[in-house]
Amino acid sequence: MSISKKNNSRANIYFNNDYYIIITLSKSGIYLMDFKKGYKVLSKDPLDADLGFFTRNALIQSEILDANSSEYHEMRNDEKSYSEWIKKIIKEYDYKNKTTLFKNMNLCSVNVTDGIISIIPYDHLRLDNWIGKSIPNNAIITLKSNCSDEVLGTSIKEAFTRCISRKV
């Protein structure tokens, strides 16, 4: 299935100047990290087409879940997966601790709605805390969902130049 046929799909992409980390989000009212879909880590200099390809795959896996489903309730009440995911990345990619992993970590959210991809840069407040409030609307990049993987990857890299990182 292509993302042009999906609506309300979302993925988060993190970048700390060492790695891009792409993870699928699924929702029922609110978006949650969907650890069952896995995640993809790319080096700091991936080909634009690769970054676009793996982001598109994450978007394709994004789901809208029934609020009464056991899958949704498991995701909503799961407090261990996030901390286990962080520990795994710290170990696999040789970071000392959570602070060194998240130092300089920026976040862009990639959304698909009505055939349009929006790449939204976020404000990095501290460690693993981001907000989008102070990002101006003209910082958001929009593309048609049938754009090439290369165009998507190039646009994601551009969006990261628009993130705001605060030293708190």
Secondary structure, 3 states (H helix, E strand, C coil): CCHHHCCCEEEEEEECCCEEEEEEEEECCCEEECHHHCEEEEECCCCHHHHHHHHHHHHHHCCECCCCCHHHHHHHHCCHHHHHHHHHHHHHCCCCCHHHHHCCCEEEEEEEECCEEEEEECEEEECCEEECCCCCHHHCEEEECCCCHHHHHHHHHHHHCCCEECCC
